[in-house]
Structures are given as C-alpha cells and as structure tokens.
Amino acid sequence: MTMLPDFVVQLLNKHVRSTIYCVFNDNGKIAMKSGVLDTVLSDKLIMKSEVDNSQVIVPFFINNELALLNAYNANFIDLMRGKRTFSLDDKLKVKEIKSQIISNLRPYMGKEISIIYKAQDKLMMNRGQFSNMGMMGVLIKLAPFYNTEENIYYKNILHIYNSELSDVLNVKLNG
C-alpha cells in the first residue's frame, strides 16, 4: 500500500479543526474542495465542506497514483510539501524558469486547463480553455460554455494543471 511521507501526515494532523483547501484528482479531472479538516487516516482525509457542511472524503492515492495533489492551509502553505508555493509572477522573474514555463504552457493554448489561484483570503479554481498570456495575467475561456473570458493575475496563480493532471508550472532547474 502506498503511503504519504510521515512529515505530511504530521502536518495534516496539526491542521485538524482548521480550514484547508484540497486540490485532487476527481475521476480524471482536477477538483478543489475547501472545508474544516476533521480526520486524517492512513489512506485519506475527511473534512466538512464549507459549502454545505457535508462530509468530504479525499483519498491520498488512487491506484497507487497520488490523488491529493495539494492541501493548503489558511496561510497558503502547501501541506503536501511543507512550504509555500511560489506564484506564477515569482517564477516568471527568474529567466531560466520563465522560458521553461512558457515552453510548458505553449502546447496547451486553446486546450482545457485548471487554474488554482488566490482570491483575497481564499483559494479558487477555474477550469476553461487557455486563451492567452498577457502582460499581467492568463486569460481563460471559462467552462462549460467557453463564452466568457477571465483574466487571472500572475501574482495570484499557484498552479496550472493540464488534462493529464500535471502542474505545468512545476519546473526544476538543472544544475
């Protein structure tokens, strides 16, 4: 059985009775739920939804593949990594990372993506067709009808997931 590293389980346990945001694989699509963390078990976490107070069960793994991709606390610390996630704006300031991100994003122009971003004191998710990258942000045509566009500022974007559930902003520098 595949398990999370001990430090991740410990971090999650420290956030029981706190609001968290979970980004996870939901039947092959990126989903995000927020709620109060209730229980951390060896294979899943259980939280109470902020929307309707229902119980939300998020498995850590599905078929030995990581299903819980990110779990953020109220301070936007990713509990799956134990550190803050740099925004797209921060990443674009580093020349080597900028060119890698742009080459990662180019194939997804006109294709469906999911963007995880900060909006005031909450995390939000939008799914839609990647339309354009401007001076200040990313334009997407919102699903399901793709008839409205939204500009999401680089400074707020934490993740851009493609249809294969990979974060195209996750780049590593060689060296």
N, C-alpha and C positions, 0 to 999 in steps of 0.2 A: 504494500500500500504506500502510495506517495504521500509525503507529509511536508508541511511547511517547516522552515528552519525555526528552532526554538525561540530565537530573538523576536521573530514575527509574532508567534503565538503569545509571548510575554507582552509585547507592545499592544496587541489587540486586547489582551486581558486587562491591561491598565486603563483601557477606554470603555470598559463595561459601564453602562449607565450614562454614556456620553453620546452625543450625536456624531455619526460618521457617514461618509459618502462612499458607497461601494460601486466600482466600475467592474463589470463582469461579463462573461460570455453567457448569453441567454439564448440557447438554441441557435448558435452560429451568428448572432448579432450582438453588438455592444449594447449593454443596458447600464443604467445607473439608477440606484435607489439610495435614498437617504433615510435615516432613522436613528433611533436610540439603540445602541448595541446592548443586547440582552444577555447572550450566552456565546462563549467561544468553545467549540468542541474540537476534537481532533481532526474532523473532516469537513466542518462547516461552521459558519457563524449564523446566529439568529438575532434579528433586530426587529423592533417595532417601527413600522412605516410612519414617517412624518405626515404623509398624506391622509391615510385613513385609519391609522393605529393598528393595522393588520400585521400579522407575523410574516416576516420576510426571511426566507432561508436561502443563504448564499453558500453553495459548496465551494471548497477550496480548489478541487480538481474535478474534471470530467474526463473519463477515460485516460487517466494519467497525464492529462494536459492541464496546465494551470487555468482555472476558470475565473478566480478572483484576481483581476489584473491590478487594481489599485484600491486602497482603502484609506480615505483621507479623514483626518480629524478636523476639528473646527479651526485649527491654525494652518490648515492646508499642508500638513506633514503627511507624506505617503507612508502609512504604517507597514506596507509590504516591503519597503526599502529602508525605513527608519530615518528618512531625511526629506527635506523639502525638494519639490520638483521645480526645476528652473522653467520659467515661462519661455514661450517661443521668442519673445523680444530679447530676453537674456541670451538665448542660444544664437540668435542672428547677429549679435555683437561680436562673436568670435568667427573670424574669417573662414577657418577650416570647417567649422561646424555649419556655418551658413551655406557654403557650397554643397556640403553633403545633404543638408535638409532640402535645399532646392532641388537637387537631383533626385532625392527620395520622393518629393511631392509631385514632380513633373508628370509621372505616369498616371496620376490619379485625377488630373484635370478632366472635368466632365463626368467623373465617376463618383459613386456614393462613398462618403466618409462620415465618421462620427467625431465630433469635436467636444472635448471636455474643457471647460473654461470657468474662470471665476467671475461671479457677478455680485458685486458688493460683498456680503459676508457669506455667500453660498457658492456651491459648485453647481454648474448646469451642464446639460448635454444637448447638443443639436445634431441631428442627422440630416444629411442632404447631399446634393451634388456639389462637388468642389468646383467653384466657378472662376475664382481669380484670386491673386495675391496683389494687394495694393501697397501703398506706402506705409499704412498704419495697421492693416489687418487683412484677414482672409474673408472673402465673400463666398457664401454658400447659398444655393437654392434649396430652401427647406423642403424636406419630405413631408407628406407623401405626394403632394401635387407639383412641387418644384416651381411654383408660380410666384413665390415671394423670396426675396434675397435678404440675407442678413450679413452685416459686416461685424466680425468678431475681432477685436483688437488683439494684436500680437502679445501685448503685455498681460493679457488675461488667459491666453491659451496655454494649457498644460499638456494636452495630448491630442493627437490627430490619429485616429485608428482607421485603417483601411478595411476592405471587406474580408480580408484574411485574419482580422483581429490583431494585426501588428501595429504598434505605435511607430509611425513613420518619423516622429521627432526623436526617437530613441537612437542616438548616434554615438559611436565610440571613436575616439581619436586614436590613430595609430602612433605608437611611439612611447 
